[in-house]
Structure formats: structure tokens, C-alpha cells
């Protein structure tokens, strides 16, 4: 494997040098195609090398095959390969499929295995039986799921023990990934995504909140008593956060909010809204983070009028997948927030952009975890169907091409998981910001590939709603869009960092 590593590292080094030549001043807009290719070359390389490091550490033979396949796949994508090498790669994929066994716990500690089993059992009992109907009928998430997750401490993973959470002296991002994976394996919208929203606000409160704000909001978030939604995007501004227009203007008794927010997931059911609002006319330096409190509402529409006359209206936007939490358009009209709704008080006035961006790094890592859980579910179903389905007097899994497809899917799941865990380890040591974006970029795209192939292996049944793989396929499509659109991450986060030499 050493020679394969060297070949891959030389290939990505060549790409980096070529792109630096094309974009000497680091201006990603001067050649977006080149910078995008660089970001993807690095993502594939880092995923393959993270898998290889894990295989070396564990000494697991199947893990080693997965690493060889990941390296070969990355080399193929970067420099292309002769037909003979491509055939050899296919045979390796087939061997991986033949020898497959679950790999998520290989190299894990006993505590991590126990955590995974706890949330897997909950997801199987409470989420899986309801996931299909929530998706098909666009139902609200049952309260039993929300209460159960609160009882398990899922909403307090990143909240310090002093404020009611389970985080000790050091943060455990790998534990968060394990929980997110297992819940997403049962349902992306009714499982894994439930723990992402509070994480984003929790990060901002722990980093910049006043002591009063921490004690007011963190304990009920940790217990699940109060649920969270995050409102950042606007109708004309998605990833271009610095151009947001929805305003909060200071008045005698607090702040008046006017404007519209879009794609605010879970805004109806949530009691707490995290708002990124304009407080000064100076780009990203004129934004502040606020917390708005509201009653909980069921269904797809709500209207909340304050005693002072302010109004908040919400309308759920119909979507092809990712159903259950409902994603809202919010309209604020003279909506009054108290003085202490400004996170961090005047010390963080007009500095909310930085709080939000730090929080988004964790959201991106969690999105990678959500992608891994979703594609693991698709892989499990594809393996089961391929071994049970008989065509032309043989099991689907006994034909060479399906075996190659399954082996490639296994490699994609494994490498996405290992890249995510590596980013988690780096975040725990104070780095990992770009790596979290790399993990999100890679895992989200791999989820599309894996769920697509799962549908394909199911044949006509994969296109019917009677099988869960159709839901996985639709849900996977959102992963490359939210928490930082794929192209924006590749160009303006990853590409800029790479060209700057970081």
C-alpha cells in the first residue's frame, strides 16, 4: 500500500501545483473550475489516506482492502487509469463485497461501541417504524421521538455538564458523530438532523453568550425541553451570508425585527429560533446573533402575534425529501425581542458572523455524519436485497457487476466515515475547520452515489415508495445543498485555504 500512497500523494501534489500556477494570486473566481478540481482532489486524497491510516492502526484485513480501493479510486479520479488497472480495481471491489462485514466499530473503544449500540437500539425501536410514513405523508415528528432523544441526552452532547449537558472537560466530537450516524441511519429528517440544530446555537452560546444567557437557554436545550431552529438564509441570499438584509433595530424596550428568512428547518415545532440579523450596514461586520422565543406549533403553517403587536408567520416549503421537521419561510413584522436576546450582549454586537461561522463548522461535521448514517442504511438494504433477489437463476449478489457496485459502495461509506472521524479528532485539538468542510463535501457527494446505486440494485422496486431506498435517495440530495452548498465549500472555504497554503 506504501507505493499506492506515494502515487496518490504525488498526483494530488501535481494538481495543487498546476492550480497554483493557474491561480497565482489565490483569487478563486479567476478559475473556478481549476479550484473546484483541486478541492475534490484533496477531498478524495484525504478520505483515502484517512482510511489507510485507520487500516494500519487496526490491522484489519477488510479495512486494508477498503483502503486500497479508496486509494485506487482517488488516483483514478485524479489522473485516470489504463483499462487493465480499472479491471483490477473492479476485482478488488468484488472481493470487498464478498468479504463484507460491518466495519463501523473496528478500532472503536468499548465506550464508543456502547454509545453506538444505545442509539442504534433507540433508532430501531422508535424511529425506523415511523420513518416511512413521516416521509410519505409529510407528518410532524412524533413527540415520543423527541422525548426519547431528550432522555438519552442527545441534545446536550456539546453542552458542558455545568449547564445540564454531558460534555466533560474536553469535547468528544467522535461521540457526536456516532450518535448522528445511528439516528440518520433510521431517518435523516426524523433522526440525525434533530441533533444538528441545537449544536449550532449551543456553539454560539458557549463561545459568546453571557453567563445569564447560558444559564437561561443551555439547560432546557440539553434536556430537550426547548427545541431549536436556525434562521440564517434569506430569499435572495443563501451562502452569501455577508449580504443578509433581515434587520434588528434597537428600540427603547429591545429590538424590532423586520424581514424574511428562508429554509428554517423545524421552525414550527421549535421554541427557540437562532437568528442572524443585520444590525449595521457594513457587510459581514454588521451582523449579530439573536435568540427569539416563541410557542410551539404543529403542522405546516403558523402565525404568532405578540401582545405588543409584532407578528411572526411561518409557511412550510414543500420539498421532495427531508420531510418531517418541515422547512419554513419566516416573515417578521415589527417582531419585538428583549434587550438580552442579543447573544453576547454589546460585546458581540456586529460580530455575529464569526459566531455563526464557527457554529457552522460543527454543523458541517455533523452533516458528514448524517451522510454516513444515511448511506450505511442504503448499503445495508442493498446488500440484503442483492443476497435475497433471484434473477436468471442466481442471486443478484452472485453476478460480477453487482458485486463490484456493492464493493464500491462499501468503500465509499468507509472512507467517508474515516474522513469524518479524522476531522473530529482535529477539531478536538483546536484545528480541523477546513477538514470538517472536506468531510462534508466528500460524504455528501458519496451519499448521492451510494443511495443511487442502492436504488439501481433494487431494480424496479427501488423506484417504488414501498422500499426505503427511494427515501434515502431523495433525502441524500439535500446534503450537498444545506450547511454550505457544495460549490461554495469547494471554492470559498476549501479552495481558499488550500491556495493560502493551509
N, C-alpha and C positions, 0 to 999 in steps of 0.2 A: 504493500500500500504506500510505502515511502516514495517510490518513483511516481506513482499516480498523484500524490500530494504535490510533489515538486512540479509536475507538468501543469497541474491546475494553478498553482501559485504563480508560475511563470506566465501562464495565459492571462490571468487577471492583471498581473503587473504590466503586461504589454498593452492591455486595454486601457489601463489607467494612464500610462504614458502617452498613448495616442490621443486620448480625450484631453489631457492637459495641453497637448500641442494644439488641438483644435480650439480650446477654450483657455487661453493663457492667462486671462485676467479674472477667471472664476465667475464670469457672468453667464449663468446657466441659460439665460434666454438667447444667448448668441448662437447656441447649437443645442437645442433641447433634445433632439434625437440622440446625439452622442452622450449627453449627460444621463439620459434615461437608460441607455445601454450600459453605461458604467455602473449605475446604481443596481441594475439587475445582475450584472456580472459579479459584483461584490456580494449581493444577497445570496446568490446561488453558491458562491465560493464559501462564504461564511457558514451557510447551512451545512454544506458537505463537510467542512473541516470540524464543525461542532459535533457532527455525527461521528466522525472519525476519532476525535478525542474521547468521546463517550465510549466508543467501541474499544479503544485501547485501555481505558480505565477499568472497564468491566470484564474484559477478556471474553465476552460473549461471542460465539461464532456467528450467530444470525445477525447480531449487531454489526459485526465486521463486514458481512456481506452487504448489509444495508448501506454501510459507509462507502464500500467500493462502488456500489451502484450510484450513490449520491455524487461521488466524485466524478465518475464517468459521465453522469448526466450533466453535471455542471460544465465539464470540459466540452461535451458535445454542443451545448448551448452557446458556449463562448467561441469556440474555434471550429466547430464542425468535426465530423469524423468520417473516415472511409467506411464503405458498406460493410467490410469484414468486421471492423470494430463494433459497428452498430449491431450486427448479428450476435456477436459475443456478448454485448451488453444485454440483448434480449434474453439470451440463455441464462444470464445471471439473474435477471428479473424472475424468470420462470423458476429458478432454483429457490429464490427467496419465497415465492408463493407456495412452493411445495413444502418448505420447512417452517412456514409461519406459525408463530405462537405469540401471544400478547407480549409486548416489549415495554409497556409504559412504566413498569416497576423495576426494570433492570437497572441496577445501580442506585435504587432509592433506599432511604433509611427506613427502619421499622416504623418510625413516626409518620413518615410520608405515606407509607403503604396503608397505615391505619386511617389516615385522613382521607385518602382516596376511596377506600372501601366504605367509610362512613357516608360520604356524599354520593357515592355510586348507589348505595343501597337506598338512600332517600330519594334520589332521582328516579330510580326504577319503581319505587313504591308510589311516589306522589306525582311525579311529572310525566313519565312515559305514558301512563294510561290516559292522560288528558291531552297530550301534545297534539295529536291529530285533529281532534275536534276543535281545539283552540285555533289551530291554523285554518281549517276548512270553513269554520263559521265566524272567524274573527272575534272570538269571545274574549271577555275580560279574564285575566289570570285569577284563578280561584284563591280565595283568602287562605285556604289550608296550605297552599304552597308558600305564600308569603309568611304566614305564621311559623311554618316549619323551618324555613330558612333563618328567620329571626331567632328561633330557639337553638339552632345549630351554631349561631354566631357568624353566619356568612356575611352579614352586613358590617361586622366590626373587625374584619381581618387586619385592616390598616389603622385602626383606632387604638391609641395607647390604652393600656389597662387602667390608667388613672381616670380615663373618661368613658369607661364602660366597655372597651373593646378587648381584643385578645392579643394585641401586639405587645411583645415584651421590650427589652432594651434595644434589640436590633430587629429590623424589619425582615420578614420572611416572604420574599416575592415568589419563591418557588411554591410555597403553600398556597398562595393566592392563585397561581396558575393551575395547580392541581384541582382546587375547588371549581374554578371556572371551567376547566376541561370537562369534568364529570357532569356538571349541570348542563353544559352545552351539548353534551353527548345525548342527553334526553330531549332537550329542546333549546334552540338558540334564543328564542324570544321569551319563552316561559321558564327558562332556567338560567343559563350563563349570563345573559345580559342584565339580569336583575342585580347582580353584584357590581356591575361596572359603574352605574350612575352614582351611587354613594361614594365610590372610590374617588371620583373626580372632585366632588365637593370636599370630601374629607382631606384630600391633599392640600387644598387651598386653605381650609380652616386650620389644620395643623401647622402649616407653613406661615400663614399671615394673620390668622384670627386672633382677636383679643381673648384674654382669659375668660371673660364673661361669655363671649360667643362660643368658645369651645365647650364650656360647661352647659350652655343652653342647648346646643344642637348635637354635639357628638354622642352623648349617652342615648337619646332616643333614636338616632340613626343606627347606632350599634345594636340596639335591641330589636330593630325593625318596627318600633312603634311609629316612627315617622319615616316615610319613604321619600326618595329624592328623584328629581328630574333635572336635566341640564339644558338651559336655553342659550345657545350661542348663535347658531346660523340664522340668517335673515333672508327674505325673498330674493334680494339682489346680491347677497354676499354669503358664500359658503366657506371655502377655505381661506378666502381673503379677509381674515378676521380683523385686520387693522382698519378696514373701511366700514365697519359696522355703524349703523345710524340710530338704532333704538336708544332713546335717551333716558337719563335720570337727572332731573334738575332739582337743585336744592331749594326747599321752601322752608317756611318758618317751623313747621312741625314734622319735617322729614324730607322725603324725596318723592317727586312726581315722575312716574314712568309713562312714556308715550311711545308707541311704535309697535312693530310686528316682529315676532320670532317664528322661525320655521323649523320643522323636523325636531321638535322637542318630544322625545320619546318618554312615555309614561306620565305626561303632564297632567292627565286627568286624575289618575289614582294618587299621585304623589301629593304629600302635604307640604313639601319643601321644593322650591324652584331655585336653582343656581342660575343667576342672570349675569351675563357680561354686557354692560351698558356703557354708552358714551356719556362721559362727564366733562369732557373738554374737547375742543376742536383741534386735536393735534395727533391724528393717526393712532398708532398703537399706544402712544404715550397718553392718550386721553380716554382710556377705558378703565372701568372699575368693576369689581365683582360684588354682587349683592345677593342676599338671601331673601326670598319672598315666601311668606307663609300663606296657605290657602286651605280651604276644606278639601276633602277627597270627593271625587265624582266618579261614578261608574259610566260605562258606555263610551260613545264616540263624540259627544258634544257636551259642553258645559258652559255655564255663564255664572260669574261670581261678581256681585255688586257690593262694594264696601259701604258701610254706613255713611262715610264721608262723600260718597257719590262716585268714587272710582270704579272702573269696570275692567274685568279680565274675561275674555271669551276664548274658548278653545274649540277647534274643529279638527277631528282626526282625518288624516290624509290617507285615502285608500292605497294600499301597497300590494305588490304581487306576492310578497313573503314577509317574514319577520313580523308576524301578527301576534296579537295578544296584549302587548304592552301599549299598543296604539301610538302613533307618532302624530303630534299635533302642530297645527298652526295656532299661534297665540297672538291675540290682539290686546294691547294695553291702552287704556284711555284714562288719563289722569289717575292712574293707579298709585295709591299712596303707600310708601314704605317708611317705617320709622327710621330715626337717625342711626340706630345701631344695626341697621340692615347692611350697611357698607362693611364688607369683610376687611378686618384690619383697621377700621376707622380711618382717620385722616392720614395716618402713616402710610396706608396703601392706596390712598386716593390717586387716581390716574395711573396706577401701576398694576391694574388687574390683568393686563395682557400677560405679564410674566407669571402670575399665579395660575392663570388658565393654561398656559403652555406647559408649565411643569406638571400640572394635573393631567394634561393630555398625553404626556409620555407614559404615564401609568395606564391610561385608557388604551393606548396603542398596544402595550404589552398584553393587557387583558384581551384585546381583540385577537391577538395572535393565539392566546389560549382558547378563546371561543372558536376560532377557526380549527384548531387542532381537535377539539372535542367534537365538532360537527363532522369533520372528515373521518374521525375514528368511527363514528356511528355509521357513516356511509360505507366505510371499509368493512365493518362487521357485517352489515346487511348484504353487501356484495359477496363476501366470502361464503356466507350461509346459503345464499341463493345459488351461487355457482356450484356449490357442492351438492345441492339438492336437485337442481333442474336437469332433466334428461333431454337431450336433443341428438338426433342421429344416433340413437342407442348408446350415447355416452354422456357422462356428466359434463356440464359446461366447463367445470374446473379441470377436466382432463384434456382439453384442447390447448394447443400451444399458445395461440394468441390471447385467449382469456387469462392464461397463467401469466403471460408477460404483462398484461394490463394490471392484474392483481399485484404482481411484484412491484411494478412501478408505483401503484397506489400506496403500498406498504412503505416504500422508500420515501415518498412524499410526506406521508404522515409522520414518519420517524424523524426525518430531517427538519421538518417544521417544528416539531416538539423540541428537538435538541437545540435549535437556534433560539427558541423562546426561553428555554431554561438558561442558556448561556447569557442572554440579555438580562434575565432576572438576577443572575449571580453578579453581573457587572453593576447593575443598579444598586445592589446591596453594598457595594464598595464605593459608591459615590459617583460612578460613571454610568455608561450604558444608555444615554439618551438617544444617540443615533442607532445603537444596536436594537433598541426597542422598536424604532421605526423600521429597521431592516426586518425584524421578526414579523411585524405587522404586514409589511409589504409582501414578503415571501409567503407566509402562511395563508394570507387571504387569497392570493392567486392559486396556491396549491389546493385550497378548499374548493375552488371552482373546478379544477381539473379532476379531483377525486370524486366529487359528487356527480360530475358529468359522466365519468366512467362507470360509476355505480348505477346510474340510470341506464347506460348503454348495456351493461351486463345483465340487467333485468329485462332487456328487450321491451316488448310492448307493455308489460306490467310496470316498467319503470316510469312510463308516461302517465299512468293512472294514479289517482289520488288514493287508491286502496293501499299502495305501498308507500312507506315513509321516505324512500329515496327521492320521490318527487318533491317533497317538502324540503329535504336537505338541499336539493339543487336550487330551489327558489331562495331559500334563506342564505345560501352561500354567496349569492350575487351581491348582497348588500355590504359584505365585509370589505371589499375593495373601494367602497364609496365613503362610509362613515368613519369617524375618528381620524380623518385625514385622507382625502382621496388619493388613490394610488399614484397618479401623475404628480400631484403636489408633493407627496412624500419623496418620490424619486428625485424630483428636480430641486425643490426648495429646502428640503431638510437633509436628505442623504447626499444628494449630489453636491450641494454647497459645502457640506462637511468634508467630503472626500477631496474636493478640489482645494479646500483650505489646508489639506494635509492632516486632518484629524482622524 
